């Protein structure tokens, strides 16, 4: 992915998928370095609605698994 501020590229595995305010979907990851005054920087990359749905189903499945483990 590419940092939005510094334009430096870095590799990421399994990034978080979010819905932006304009209704589009994107991967969002914190950059491995800090900006001015130790500010957190983020990288975004547009993705498909299918990627968003897959991410949501994985999160839902993981939540159900966690709930089952807690009930035992």
Secondary structure, DSSP 8 states (H G I E B T S, - for coil): -BBTTT--B---SS-EEEE-TTS-EEEEEEEEEE-GGG-EEEEEEEE-HHHHHHHHHHHHHHHHHHHHHHH-
